[in-house]
Amino acid sequence: MAMFRSISVPMLLFTLVSCISMASSDASPESEFVKKTISSHQIVIFSKSYCPYCKRAKSVFKELDQVPYVVELDEREDGWSIQTALGEIVGRRTVPQVFINGKHIGGSDDTVDAHESGELAKLLGVSGNTKAEL
């Protein structure tokens, strides 16, 4: 019995580690969509069309005369799955989630703060002189 345990425990650990590494290397289609979208566009906002925080984040880019690529999760059949994948990537499931040049900026408050500090205009390489009340 002791020999059986000594063989099965290492085998069990090997199998477990193998399964974990295979699972982590297999990205879901939704995760791949998120990553590809972020890398394919200068400005990406994962949003919901009815969300006031999303509208606020989008208005920042309008002020800067920039047109973001917006993924309206509530208008997609796979929106829930994309939101879950986004949560796994950035650590938050909330919307909006904003990316500039592949870099995660954050949500609405983070985007507004970056705009007000001039950091957003700097990241975009545009003039940040238009600072209307949001």
N, C-alpha and C positions, 0 to 999 in steps of 0.2 A: 504494500500500500504506500509506503514512504517513497519508493521509486516512482510510482505512478504520480504522486503529488509533485515530485521534483521535475518530472517531465511536463506535466500538464500546466503548472503555474507559469514557467517561462513561455510555453507555447501560447497560453492564454494571453499573457502580456504582449507577446509579439503580434498576435492576431488583433488585439485591441489597438495597439499603436498603429498597425497597418491600416485598420479601418478608419481611425481618426485622421491619419495623413491623407488617405484617399478622399475622405469627405471634405477636408479643407481645400484640397486641390480641385475638386469638382465645383466650380462656381455655377450657381443657378442661372437660367436664362435672364431672369430679372436683374440679377447682380451684374451680369455681363452688359445688359442694356444700360444700367446706370453708369457703369464705368466707361462704356463707349460713348454715351451721350456727353458725359463730363469732358472727355478728351477730344470730342469733335466740335465743340462750340466754345467761344470765348466766355460767354455768360450763360449759365444754366440756372433756372429756377424750377425746383420741384414744388408744385403748388396745388391748391384746390381752388376752383373758380369762385366759390362762394366765401372763401376765408378772408376776413378783413386784414389779418396780418400779412397774408400773401399779397393782397392788393396794395398794402403799404410798401412792401418790399419792391414790388413791380413799379410803383410810382417813383421810387428813387432813380431807377434807370431811365424812366421817361424824362425826369428832370435833367439828366445828364445826356439826353439825346442818344441813348443807347438802346438797342433792341435785343433783349435777352431771348434765348431759346427757352420756352416755358413748356413744361410737361404738366398738364392738368390731370392729376391722378384721379380725380372724381369723374373724369370724362373717358376713362379707359377701363376696359374689362379687367385688365391685369393691374390696375392701379393699386389695389390693396397689396398685392405681391411685390410690386415695385417699391411701395412704401416700406414694406418689411425689409427688403434688400437694402434700401437706403439706410434704414435704421441700423442694420448690421454693419454697414460701411462707415457711417459717421457717428454712430452711437446715439442717435435720436430718431424717433419716428415722426416727430412733429413737422409740420409744414408752416412756412416755406423752408426749404434748404437751398442756399445760394452758393454757387461755385463760380469763381473767376479764374480763367486760365488754368483750370484743373484743380485749383486750390479751394478748399471748403472755407467759406466765409462765415457761415452760420445761418441763423434765422432772421426774422424781421428786425428785432432790436439790434442784432449784430450788424446787419446791413445798414440800417439807419445811422448807427454810431460810426461805422466806417465812412459813410457819406459825409457826416457832419465834421469828422476829423480831417477830411481830405484824403484819407487813405484809399478810399474806393476809386476816386478820380485818378489817383496815382497808379493804382493797379491796372486801371483801364487805359492809362495814357491819354486822358482827356482833361480839359479845363474843368475845375470844380467850382467855378464862380457862382453857379446858380444854387443857392441854398434857401429854398422856400420852406415854409413851415409844413411839416408832414403831419 
